[in-house]
Amino acid sequence: MAKIPFACGECHRILEDGVDQCPHHPAAKVSADHQGYVLILNPNRSEIAKRLNIAEPGKYALKVNVR
Ligand SMILES: [Zn+2]
């Protein structure tokens, strides 16, 4: 069974394997309970990026459930 990576509860970024802290939001909670998956290549041209307040290209979860 594949391990589910954590996602940052603040910016929704999906973190690398084994990483349990967002490099941009060290104080934010991370969660393995997230839904949806988007690959943002060009945040400036992406409606989803604007809606999620994403400024950097990368992998993001649409919804992150933080306990
Ligand atoms: Zn973050």
N, CA, C, O and the ligand as a Tripos MOL2 file, in Angstrom:
@<TRIPOS>MOLECULE
protein
  269   267    68     0     0
PROTEIN
NO_CHARGES

@<TRIPOS>ATOM
      1 N           0.8420   -1.1970    0.0000 N.3       1 MET1
      2 CA          0.0000    0.0000    0.0000 C.3       1 MET1
      3 C           0.8810    1.2530    0.0000 C.2       1 MET1
      4 O           1.7990    1.3720    0.8120 O.2       1 MET1
      5 N           0.6070    2.1520   -0.8820 N.am      2 ALA2
      6 CA          1.3990    3.3820   -0.9720 C.3       2 ALA2
      7 C           1.0630    4.3080    0.1830 C.2       2 ALA2
      8 O          -0.0900    4.4220    0.6010 O.2       2 ALA2
      9 N           2.0840    4.9570    0.6810 N.am      3 LYS3
     10 CA          1.8810    5.9060    1.7660 C.3       3 LYS3
     11 C           1.3290    7.2110    1.2050 C.2       3 LYS3
     12 O           1.7630    7.6880    0.1570 O.2       3 LYS3
     13 N           0.3730    7.7720    1.9180 N.am      4 ILE4
     14 CA         -0.2080    9.0320    1.4630 C.3       4 ILE4
     15 C           0.6710   10.1850    1.9390 C.2       4 ILE4
     16 O           0.9560   10.2950    3.1320 O.2       4 ILE4
     17 N           1.1000   11.0390    1.0230 N.am      5 PRO5
     18 CA          1.9280   12.1760    1.4430 C.3       5 PRO5
     19 C           1.0960   13.2030    2.2130 C.2       5 PRO5
     20 O          -0.1260   13.2520    2.0730 O.2       5 PRO5
     21 N           1.7500   13.9970    3.0020 N.am      6 PHE6
     22 CA          1.0600   15.0610    3.7290 C.3       6 PHE6
     23 C           0.8240   16.2540    2.7970 C.2       6 PHE6
     24 O           1.5460   16.4640    1.8220 O.2       6 PHE6
     25 N          -0.1930   17.0090    3.1270 N.am      7 ALA7
     26 CA         -0.4330   18.2680    2.4290 C.3       7 ALA7
     27 C          -0.4930   19.3780    3.4700 C.2       7 ALA7
     28 O          -0.9720   19.1720    4.5850 O.2       7 ALA7
     29 N          -0.0090   20.5430    3.0990 N.am      8 CYS8
     30 CA         -0.0040   21.6790    4.0200 C.3       8 CYS8
     31 C          -1.4170   22.2280    4.1860 C.2       8 CYS8
     32 O          -2.1150   22.4710    3.2010 O.2       8 CYS8
     33 N          -1.8340   22.4210    5.4310 N.am      9 GLY9
     34 CA         -3.1720   22.9420    5.6890 C.3       9 GLY9
     35 C          -3.3060   24.4080    5.3270 C.2       9 GLY9
     36 O          -4.4180   24.9180    5.1920 O.2       9 GLY9
     37 N          -2.1850   25.0860    5.1680 N.am     10 GLU10
     38 CA         -2.1990   26.5190    4.8580 C.3      10 GLU10
     39 C          -2.2450   26.7540    3.3530 C.2      10 GLU10
     40 O          -3.1220   27.4660    2.8620 O.2      10 GLU10
     41 N          -1.3120   26.1650    2.6240 N.am     11 CYS11
     42 CA         -1.2340   26.4550    1.1880 C.3      11 CYS11
     43 C          -1.6470   25.2640    0.3270 C.2      11 CYS11
     44 O          -1.6770   25.3710   -0.8990 O.2      11 CYS11
     45 N          -1.9690   24.1210    0.9570 N.am     12 HIS12
     46 CA         -2.4540   22.9390    0.2370 C.3      12 HIS12
     47 C          -1.3790   22.2380   -0.5830 C.2      12 HIS12
     48 O          -1.6810   21.3060   -1.3270 O.2      12 HIS12
     49 N          -0.1410   22.6690   -0.4590 N.am     13 ARG13
     50 CA          0.9370   22.0370   -1.1980 C.3      13 ARG13
     51 C           1.1030   20.5830   -0.7490 C.2      13 ARG13
     52 O           1.0930   20.2980    0.4490 O.2      13 ARG13
     53 N           1.2540   19.6780   -1.6920 N.am     14 ILE14
     54 CA          1.5070   18.2820   -1.3530 C.3      14 ILE14
     55 C           3.0060   18.1070   -1.1430 C.2      14 ILE14
     56 O           3.8140   18.3990   -2.0260 O.2      14 ILE14
     57 N           3.3570   17.6270    0.0380 N.am     15 LEU15
     58 CA          4.7620   17.5540    0.4250 C.3      15 LEU15
     59 C           5.4310   16.2890   -0.0980 C.2      15 LEU15
     60 O           4.7720   15.3050   -0.4350 O.2      15 LEU15
     61 N           6.7570   16.3450   -0.1550 N.am     16 GLU16
     62 CA          7.5360   15.1950   -0.5960 C.3      16 GLU16
     63 C           7.3610   14.0330    0.3750 C.2      16 GLU16
     64 O           6.9570   14.2180    1.5230 O.2      16 GLU16
     65 N           7.6690   12.8480   -0.1010 N.am     17 ASP17
     66 CA          7.6160   11.6560    0.7340 C.3      17 ASP17
     67 C           8.4460   11.8350    2.0070 C.2      17 ASP17
     68 O           9.6120   12.2250    1.9410 O.2      17 ASP17
     69 N           7.8580   11.5550    3.1390 N.am     18 GLY18
     70 CA          8.6100   11.6120    4.3870 C.3      18 GLY18
     71 C           8.7220   13.0060    4.9760 C.2      18 GLY18
     72 O           9.2640   13.1700    6.0690 O.2      18 GLY18
     73 N           8.2210   14.0110    4.2760 N.am     19 VAL19
     74 CA          8.2590   15.3870    4.7800 C.3      19 VAL19
     75 C           6.9470   15.6730    5.5010 C.2      19 VAL19
     76 O           5.8650   15.4700    4.9520 O.2      19 VAL19
     77 N           7.0610   16.1520    6.7520 N.am     20 ASP20
     78 CA          5.8280   16.3960    7.5060 C.3      20 ASP20
     79 C           5.7090   17.8600    7.9350 C.2      20 ASP20
     80 O           5.0420   18.1850    8.9180 O.2      20 ASP20
     81 N           6.3710   18.7330    7.1730 N.am     21 GLN21
     82 CA          6.3050   20.1590    7.4720 C.3      21 GLN21
     83 C           6.4450   20.9410    6.1710 C.2      21 GLN21
     84 O           7.3380   20.6820    5.3640 O.2      21 GLN21
     85 N           5.5490   21.8940    5.9870 N.am     22 CYS22
     86 CA          5.6330   22.7100    4.7750 C.3      22 CYS22
     87 C           6.8240   23.6530    4.8720 C.2      22 CYS22
     88 O           6.9670   24.3540    5.8740 O.2      22 CYS22
     89 N           7.6920   23.6890    3.8440 N.am     23 PRO23
     90 CA          8.8580   24.5800    3.8990 C.3      23 PRO23
     91 C           8.4660   26.0530    3.9700 C.2      23 PRO23
     92 O           9.2490   26.8850    4.4290 O.2      23 PRO23
     93 N           7.2570   26.3740    3.5150 N.am     24 HIS24
     94 CA          6.8190   27.7690    3.5210 C.3      24 HIS24
     95 C           5.9900   28.1190    4.7520 C.2      24 HIS24
     96 O           5.8700   29.2890    5.1170 O.2      24 HIS24
     97 N           5.4280   27.1110    5.3790 N.am     25 HIS25
     98 CA          4.5790   27.3490    6.5480 C.3      25 HIS25
     99 C           4.9410   26.3660    7.6610 C.2      25 HIS25
    100 O           4.1920   25.4300    7.9440 O.2      25 HIS25
    101 N           6.0980   26.5900    8.2890 N.am     26 PRO26
    102 CA          6.5710   25.6590    9.3280 C.3      26 PRO26
    103 C           5.5900   25.5340   10.4900 C.2      26 PRO26
    104 O           5.5810   24.5170   11.1850 O.2      26 PRO26
    105 N           4.7700   26.5510   10.7050 N.am     27 ALA27
    106 CA          3.8510   26.5250   11.8390 C.3      27 ALA27
    107 C           2.5050   25.9310   11.4670 C.2      27 ALA27
    108 O           1.6850   25.6480   12.3400 O.2      27 ALA27
    109 N           2.2750   25.7430   10.1790 N.am     28 ALA28
    110 CA          0.9680   25.2480    9.7350 C.3      28 ALA28
    111 C           0.8460   23.7490    9.9600 C.2      28 ALA28
    112 O           1.8350   23.0160    9.9440 O.2      28 ALA28
    113 N          -0.3850   23.3140   10.1680 N.am     29 LYS29
    114 CA         -0.6280   21.8930   10.3260 C.3      29 LYS29
    115 C          -0.6020   21.2080    8.9710 C.2      29 LYS29
    116 O          -1.0100   21.7770    7.9590 O.2      29 LYS29
    117 N          -0.1150   19.9750    8.9740 N.am     30 VAL30
    118 CA         -0.1570   19.1770    7.7500 C.3      30 VAL30
    119 C          -1.1200   18.0250    7.9750 C.2      30 VAL30
    120 O          -1.3850   17.6430    9.1150 O.2      30 VAL30
    121 N          -1.6450   17.4690    6.8820 N.am     31 SER31
    122 CA         -2.6060   16.3870    7.0070 C.3      31 SER31
    123 C          -2.4850   15.4160    5.8460 C.2      31 SER31
    124 O          -2.2690   15.8090    4.7000 O.2      31 SER31
    125 N          -2.6290   14.1390    6.1710 N.am     32 ALA32
    126 CA         -2.6360   13.1280    5.1120 C.3      32 ALA32
    127 C          -4.0590   12.9180    4.6010 C.2      32 ALA32
    128 O          -4.2970   12.1300    3.6860 O.2      32 ALA32
    129 N          -4.9960   13.6380    5.2090 N.am     33 ASP33
    130 CA         -6.3960   13.5310    4.8240 C.3      33 ASP33
    131 C          -6.7360   14.6870    3.8810 C.2      33 ASP33
    132 O          -7.1740   15.7530    4.3130 O.2      33 ASP33
    133 N          -6.5210   14.4490    2.5850 N.am     34 HIS34
    134 CA         -6.8150   15.5040    1.6200 C.3      34 HIS34
    135 C          -7.4390   14.9120    0.3670 C.2      34 HIS34
    136 O          -7.2810   13.7280    0.0710 O.2      34 HIS34
    137 N          -8.1400   15.7510   -0.3490 N.am     35 GLN35
    138 CA         -8.8430   15.3110   -1.5420 C.3      35 GLN35
    139 C          -8.4910   16.1770   -2.7320 C.2      35 GLN35
    140 O          -8.1760   17.3600   -2.6060 O.2      35 GLN35
    141 N          -8.5570   15.5450   -3.8930 N.am     36 GLY36
    142 CA         -8.2890   16.2710   -5.1240 C.3      36 GLY36
    143 C          -6.7990   16.4210   -5.3350 C.2      36 GLY36
    144 O          -6.0170   16.3250   -4.3890 O.2      36 GLY36
    145 N          -6.4180   16.6500   -6.5360 N.am     37 TYR37
    146 CA         -5.0000   16.7590   -6.8560 C.3      37 TYR37
    147 C          -4.8690   17.6560   -8.0710 C.2      37 TYR37
    148 O          -5.4480   17.3800   -9.1220 O.2      37 TYR37
    149 N          -4.1190   18.7130   -7.9270 N.am     38 VAL38
    150 CA         -3.8960   19.5850   -9.0750 C.3      38 VAL38
    151 C          -2.4140   19.8530   -9.2420 C.2      38 VAL38
    152 O          -1.6790   20.0350   -8.2710 O.2      38 VAL38
    153 N          -2.0000   19.8720  -10.4780 N.am     39 LEU39
    154 CA         -0.6200   20.2160  -10.8020 C.3      39 LEU39
    155 C          -0.6660   21.6200  -11.3990 C.2      39 LEU39
    156 O          -1.2040   21.8300  -12.4860 O.2      39 LEU39
    157 N          -0.0970   22.5700  -10.6730 N.am     40 ILE40
    158 CA         -0.1010   23.9620  -11.1390 C.3      40 ILE40
    159 C           1.2330   24.2490  -11.8080 C.2      40 ILE40
    160 O           2.2800   24.2120  -11.1620 O.2      40 ILE40
    161 N           1.1940   24.5340  -13.0910 N.am     41 LEU41
    162 CA          2.4250   24.8270  -13.8120 C.3      41 LEU41
    163 C           2.6410   26.3240  -13.9330 C.2      41 LEU41
    164 O           3.7680   26.8130  -13.8510 O.2      41 LEU41
    165 N           1.5490   27.0400  -14.1290 N.am     42 ASN42
    166 CA          1.6400   28.4880  -14.2950 C.3      42 ASN42
    167 C           0.5680   29.1710  -13.4570 C.2      42 ASN42
    168 O          -0.5380   29.4210  -13.9350 O.2      42 ASN42
    169 N           0.9030   29.4730  -12.1980 N.am     43 PRO43
    170 CA         -0.0850   30.0290  -11.2690 C.3      43 PRO43
    171 C          -0.7480   31.2980  -11.7850 C.2      43 PRO43
    172 O          -1.9210   31.5430  -11.5030 O.2      43 PRO43
    173 N          -0.0200   32.0950  -12.5290 N.am     44 ASN44
    174 CA         -0.5700   33.3570  -13.0150 C.3      44 ASN44
    175 C          -1.7070   33.1600  -14.0050 C.2      44 ASN44
    176 O          -2.5630   34.0300  -14.1660 O.2      44 ASN44
    177 N          -1.7080   32.0250  -14.6560 N.am     45 ARG45
    178 CA         -2.7270   31.7790  -15.6660 C.3      45 ARG45
    179 C          -3.7610   30.7600  -15.2260 C.2      45 ARG45
    180 O          -4.6230   30.3660  -16.0120 O.2      45 ARG45
    181 N          -3.6810   30.3360  -13.9840 N.am     46 SER46
    182 CA         -4.5820   29.2820  -13.5260 C.3      46 SER46
    183 C          -5.6770   29.8310  -12.6140 C.2      46 SER46
    184 O          -5.3930   30.4980  -11.6190 O.2      46 SER46
    185 N          -6.9180   29.5450  -12.9620 N.am     47 GLU47
    186 CA         -8.0420   29.9790  -12.1390 C.3      47 GLU47
    187 C          -8.0320   29.2550  -10.7990 C.2      47 GLU47
    188 O          -8.3510   29.8390   -9.7630 O.2      47 GLU47
    189 N          -7.6620   27.9700  -10.8300 N.am     48 ILE48
    190 CA         -7.6160   27.1930   -9.5920 C.3      48 ILE48
    191 C          -6.5590   27.7800   -8.6680 C.2      48 ILE48
    192 O          -6.7760   27.8890   -7.4610 O.2      48 ILE48
    193 N          -5.4180   28.1580   -9.2300 N.am     49 ALA49
    194 CA         -4.3470   28.7390   -8.4270 C.3      49 ALA49
    195 C          -4.8220   30.0240   -7.7640 C.2      49 ALA49
    196 O          -4.5090   30.2770   -6.6000 O.2      49 ALA49
    197 N          -5.5650   30.8260   -8.4900 N.am     50 LYS50
    198 CA         -6.0800   32.0780   -7.9260 C.3      50 LYS50
    199 C          -7.0490   31.7790   -6.7960 C.2      50 LYS50
    200 O          -7.0360   32.4320   -5.7520 O.2      50 LYS50
    201 N          -7.8920   30.7760   -7.0260 N.am     51 ARG51
    202 CA         -8.9030   30.4370   -6.0330 C.3      51 ARG51
    203 C          -8.2630   29.8860   -4.7510 C.2      51 ARG51
    204 O          -8.7600   30.1230   -3.6500 O.2      51 ARG51
    205 N          -7.1660   29.1560   -4.9060 N.am     52 LEU52
    206 CA         -6.4900   28.5670   -3.7430 C.3      52 LEU52
    207 C          -5.3650   29.4520   -3.2310 C.2      52 LEU52
    208 O          -4.6740   29.0910   -2.2780 O.2      52 LEU52
    209 N          -5.1760   30.6160   -3.8600 N.am     53 ASN53
    210 CA         -4.1040   31.5310   -3.4490 C.3      53 ASN53
    211 C          -2.7190   30.9160   -3.6270 C.2      53 ASN53
    212 O          -1.8470   31.0620   -2.7710 O.2      53 ASN53
    213 N          -2.5340   30.2360   -4.7380 N.am     54 ILE54
    214 CA         -1.2590   29.5820   -5.0050 C.3      54 ILE54
    215 C          -0.3910   30.4900   -5.8750 C.2      54 ILE54
    216 O          -0.8180   30.9520   -6.9330 O.2      54 ILE54
    217 N           0.8290   30.7330   -5.4090 N.am     55 ALA55
    218 CA          1.7160   31.6370   -6.1400 C.3      55 ALA55
    219 C           2.8820   30.9060   -6.7890 C.2      55 ALA55
    220 O           3.6000   31.4730   -7.6120 O.2      55 ALA55
    221 N           3.0660   29.6520   -6.4160 N.am     56 GLU56
    222 CA          4.2110   28.9070   -6.9220 C.3      56 GLU56
    223 C           3.7630   27.6410   -7.6280 C.2      56 GLU56
    224 O           2.7960   27.0090   -7.2040 O.2      56 GLU56
    225 N           4.4530   27.2560   -8.7070 N.am     57 PRO57
    226 CA          4.1120   26.0040   -9.3890 C.3      57 PRO57
    227 C           4.3510   24.8140   -8.4610 C.2      57 PRO57
    228 O           5.2240   24.8560   -7.5930 O.2      57 PRO57
    229 N           3.5790   23.7690   -8.6510 N.am     58 GLY58
    230 CA          3.7740   22.5780   -7.8290 C.3      58 GLY58
    231 C           2.5250   21.7290   -7.7760 C.2      58 GLY58
    232 O           1.5700   21.9500   -8.5210 O.2      58 GLY58
    233 N           2.5470   20.7470   -6.8760 N.am     59 LYS59
    234 CA          1.4190   19.8370   -6.7050 C.3      59 LYS59
    235 C           0.6160   20.2780   -5.4900 C.2      59 LYS59
    236 O           1.1750   20.5450   -4.4260 O.2      59 LYS59
    237 N          -0.6770   20.3490   -5.6570 N.am     60 TYR60
    238 CA         -1.5240   20.8190   -4.5760 C.3      60 TYR60
    239 C          -2.7560   19.9390   -4.4260 C.2      60 TYR60
    240 O          -3.2280   19.3280   -5.3850 O.2      60 TYR60
    241 N          -3.2650   19.8900   -3.1970 N.am     61 ALA61
    242 CA         -4.5300   19.2160   -2.9450 C.3      61 ALA61
    243 C          -5.6260   20.2580   -2.9850 C.2      61 ALA61
    244 O          -5.4260   21.3950   -2.5580 O.2      61 ALA61
    245 N          -6.7910   19.8720   -3.5010 N.am     62 LEU62
    246 CA         -7.8980   20.8220   -3.5800 C.3      62 LEU62
    247 C          -8.4700   21.0950   -2.1900 C.2      62 LEU62
    248 O          -8.8340   22.2230   -1.8570 O.2      62 LEU62
    249 N          -8.5380   20.0270   -1.3860 N.am     63 LYS63
    250 CA         -9.1240   20.1680   -0.0680 C.3      63 LYS63
    251 C          -8.2410   19.4540    0.9390 C.2      63 LYS63
    252 O          -7.8650   18.3010    0.7250 O.2      63 LYS63
    253 N          -7.9070   20.1210    2.0280 N.am     64 VAL64
    254 CA         -7.0840   19.5210    3.0770 C.3      64 VAL64
    255 C          -7.8890   19.5430    4.3690 C.2      64 VAL64
    256 O          -8.3150   20.6010    4.8320 O.2      64 VAL64
    257 N          -8.0890   18.3730    4.9370 N.am     65 ASN65
    258 CA         -8.8200   18.2810    6.1900 C.3      65 ASN65
    259 C          -7.8430   18.2440    7.3550 C.2      65 ASN65
    260 O          -7.1820   17.2340    7.5950 O.2      65 ASN65
    261 N          -7.7610   19.3570    8.0740 N.am     66 VAL66
    262 CA         -6.8530   19.4450    9.2060 C.3      66 VAL66
    263 C          -7.6410   19.2180   10.4890 C.2      66 VAL66
    264 O          -8.6710   19.8480   10.7300 O.2      66 VAL66
    265 N          -7.1370   18.3160   11.2930 N.am     67 ARG67
    266 CA         -7.8270   18.0250   12.5620 C.3      67 ARG67
    267 C          -7.4090   18.9800   13.6570 C.2      67 ARG67
    268 O          -7.8910   18.8750   14.7850 O.2      67 ARG67
    269 ZN          2.2660   25.6230    3.1050 Zn       68 ZN68
@<TRIPOS>BOND
     1     1     2 1
     2     2     3 1
     3     3     4 2
     4     3     5 am
     5     5     6 1
     6     6     7 1
     7     7     8 2
     8     7     9 am
     9     9    10 1
    10    10    11 1
    11    11    12 2
    12    11    13 am
    13    13    14 1
    14    14    15 1
    15    15    16 2
    16    15    17 am
    17    17    18 1
    18    18    19 1
    19    19    20 2
    20    19    21 am
    21    21    22 1
    22    22    23 1
    23    23    24 2
    24    23    25 am
    25    25    26 1
    26    26    27 1
    27    27    28 2
    28    27    29 am
    29    29    30 1
    30    30    31 1
    31    31    32 2
    32    31    33 am
    33    33    34 1
    34    34    35 1
    35    35    36 2
    36    35    37 am
    37    37    38 1
    38    38    39 1
    39    39    40 2
    40    39    41 am
    41    41    42 1
    42    42    43 1
    43    43    44 2
    44    43    45 am
    45    45    46 1
    46    46    47 1
    47    47    48 2
    48    47    49 am
    49    49    50 1
    50    50    51 1
    51    51    52 2
    52    51    53 am
    53    53    54 1
    54    54    55 1
    55    55    56 2
    56    55    57 am
    57    57    58 1
    58    58    59 1
    59    59    60 2
    60    59    61 am
    61    61    62 1
    62    62    63 1
    63    63    64 2
    64    63    65 am
    65    65    66 1
    66    66    67 1
    67    67    68 2
    68    67    69 am
    69    69    70 1
    70    70    71 1
    71    71    72 2
    72    71    73 am
    73    73    74 1
    74    74    75 1
    75    75    76 2
    76    75    77 am
    77    77    78 1
    78    78    79 1
    79    79    80 2
    80    79    81 am
    81    81    82 1
    82    82    83 1
    83    83    84 2
    84    83    85 am
    85    85    86 1
    86    86    87 1
    87    87    88 2
    88    87    89 am
    89    89    90 1
    90    90    91 1
    91    91    92 2
    92    91    93 am
    93    93    94 1
    94    94    95 1
    95    95    96 2
    96    95    97 am
    97    97    98 1
    98    98    99 1
    99    99   100 2
   100    99   101 am
   101   101   102 1
   102   102   103 1
   103   103   104 2
   104   103   105 am
   105   105   106 1
   106   106   107 1
   107   107   108 2
   108   107   109 am
   109   109   110 1
   110   110   111 1
   111   111   112 2
   112   111   113 am
   113   113   114 1
   114   114   115 1
   115   115   116 2
   116   115   117 am
   117   117   118 1
   118   118   119 1
   119   119   120 2
   120   119   121 am
   121   121   122 1
   122   122   123 1
   123   123   124 2
   124   123   125 am
   125   125   126 1
   126   126   127 1
   127   127   128 2
   128   127   129 am
   129   129   130 1
   130   130   131 1
   131   131   132 2
   132   131   133 am
   133   133   134 1
   134   134   135 1
   135   135   136 2
   136   135   137 am
   137   137   138 1
   138   138   139 1
   139   139   140 2
   140   139   141 am
   141   141   142 1
   142   142   143 1
   143   143   144 2
   144   143   145 am
   145   145   146 1
   146   146   147 1
   147   147   148 2
   148   147   149 am
   149   149   150 1
   150   150   151 1
   151   151   152 2
   152   151   153 am
   153   153   154 1
   154   154   155 1
   155   155   156 2
   156   155   157 am
   157   157   158 1
   158   158   159 1
   159   159   160 2
   160   159   161 am
   161   161   162 1
   162   162   163 1
   163   163   164 2
   164   163   165 am
   165   165   166 1
   166   166   167 1
   167   167   168 2
   168   167   169 am
   169   169   170 1
   170   170   171 1
   171   171   172 2
   172   171   173 am
   173   173   174 1
   174   174   175 1
   175   175   176 2
   176   175   177 am
   177   177   178 1
   178   178   179 1
   179   179   180 2
   180   179   181 am
   181   181   182 1
   182   182   183 1
   183   183   184 2
   184   183   185 am
   185   185   186 1
   186   186   187 1
   187   187   188 2
   188   187   189 am
   189   189   190 1
   190   190   191 1
   191   191   192 2
   192   191   193 am
   193   193   194 1
   194   194   195 1
   195   195   196 2
   196   195   197 am
   197   197   198 1
   198   198   199 1
   199   199   200 2
   200   199   201 am
   201   201   202 1
   202   202   203 1
   203   203   204 2
   204   203   205 am
   205   205   206 1
   206   206   207 1
   207   207   208 2
   208   207   209 am
   209   209   210 1
   210   210   211 1
   211   211   212 2
   212   211   213 am
   213   213   214 1
   214   214   215 1
   215   215   216 2
   216   215   217 am
   217   217   218 1
   218   218   219 1
   219   219   220 2
   220   219   221 am
   221   221   222 1
   222   222   223 1
   223   223   224 2
   224   223   225 am
   225   225   226 1
   226   226   227 1
   227   227   228 2
   228   227   229 am
   229   229   230 1
   230   230   231 1
   231   231   232 2
   232   231   233 am
   233   233   234 1
   234   234   235 1
   235   235   236 2
   236   235   237 am
   237   237   238 1
   238   238   239 1
   239   239   240 2
   240   239   241 am
   241   241   242 1
   242   242   243 1
   243   243   244 2
   244   243   245 am
   245   245   246 1
   246   246   247 1
   247   247   248 2
   248   247   249 am
   249   249   250 1
   250   250   251 1
   251   251   252 2
   252   251   253 am
   253   253   254 1
   254   254   255 1
   255   255   256 2
   256   255   257 am
   257   257   258 1
   258   258   259 1
   259   259   260 2
   260   259   261 am
   261   261   262 1
   262   262   263 1
   263   263   264 2
   264   263   265 am
   265   265   266 1
   266   266   267 1
   267   267   268 2
@<TRIPOS>SUBSTRUCTURE
     1 MET1         2 RESIDUE 1 A MET
     2 ALA2         6 RESIDUE 1 A ALA
     3 LYS3        10 RESIDUE 1 A LYS
     4 ILE4        14 RESIDUE 1 A ILE
     5 PRO5        18 RESIDUE 1 A PRO
     6 PHE6        22 RESIDUE 1 A PHE
     7 ALA7        26 RESIDUE 1 A ALA
     8 CYS8        30 RESIDUE 1 A CYS
     9 GLY9        34 RESIDUE 1 A GLY
    10 GLU10       38 RESIDUE 1 A GLU
    11 CYS11       42 RESIDUE 1 A CYS
    12 HIS12       46 RESIDUE 1 A HIS
    13 ARG13       50 RESIDUE 1 A ARG
    14 ILE14       54 RESIDUE 1 A ILE
    15 LEU15       58 RESIDUE 1 A LEU
    16 GLU16       62 RESIDUE 1 A GLU
    17 ASP17       66 RESIDUE 1 A ASP
    18 GLY18       70 RESIDUE 1 A GLY
    19 VAL19       74 RESIDUE 1 A VAL
    20 ASP20       78 RESIDUE 1 A ASP
    21 GLN21       82 RESIDUE 1 A GLN
    22 CYS22       86 RESIDUE 1 A CYS
    23 PRO23       90 RESIDUE 1 A PRO
    24 HIS24       94 RESIDUE 1 A HIS
    25 HIS25       98 RESIDUE 1 A HIS
    26 PRO26      102 RESIDUE 1 A PRO
    27 ALA27      106 RESIDUE 1 A ALA
    28 ALA28      110 RESIDUE 1 A ALA
    29 LYS29      114 RESIDUE 1 A LYS
    30 VAL30      118 RESIDUE 1 A VAL
    31 SER31      122 RESIDUE 1 A SER
    32 ALA32      126 RESIDUE 1 A ALA
    33 ASP33      130 RESIDUE 1 A ASP
    34 HIS34      134 RESIDUE 1 A HIS
    35 GLN35      138 RESIDUE 1 A GLN
    36 GLY36      142 RESIDUE 1 A GLY
    37 TYR37      146 RESIDUE 1 A TYR
    38 VAL38      150 RESIDUE 1 A VAL
    39 LEU39      154 RESIDUE 1 A LEU
    40 ILE40      158 RESIDUE 1 A ILE
    41 LEU41      162 RESIDUE 1 A LEU
    42 ASN42      166 RESIDUE 1 A ASN
    43 PRO43      170 RESIDUE 1 A PRO
    44 ASN44      174 RESIDUE 1 A ASN
    45 ARG45      178 RESIDUE 1 A ARG
    46 SER46      182 RESIDUE 1 A SER
    47 GLU47      186 RESIDUE 1 A GLU
    48 ILE48      190 RESIDUE 1 A ILE
    49 ALA49      194 RESIDUE 1 A ALA
    50 LYS50      198 RESIDUE 1 A LYS
    51 ARG51      202 RESIDUE 1 A ARG
    52 LEU52      206 RESIDUE 1 A LEU
    53 ASN53      210 RESIDUE 1 A ASN
    54 ILE54      214 RESIDUE 1 A ILE
    55 ALA55      218 RESIDUE 1 A ALA
    56 GLU56      222 RESIDUE 1 A GLU
    57 PRO57      226 RESIDUE 1 A PRO
    58 GLY58      230 RESIDUE 1 A GLY
    59 LYS59      234 RESIDUE 1 A LYS
    60 TYR60      238 RESIDUE 1 A TYR
    61 ALA61      242 RESIDUE 1 A ALA
    62 LEU62      246 RESIDUE 1 A LEU
    63 LYS63      250 RESIDUE 1 A LYS
    64 VAL64      254 RESIDUE 1 A VAL
    65 ASN65      258 RESIDUE 1 A ASN
    66 VAL66      262 RESIDUE 1 A VAL
    67 ARG67      266 RESIDUE 1 A ARG
    68 ZN68       269 GROUP 0 **** ****
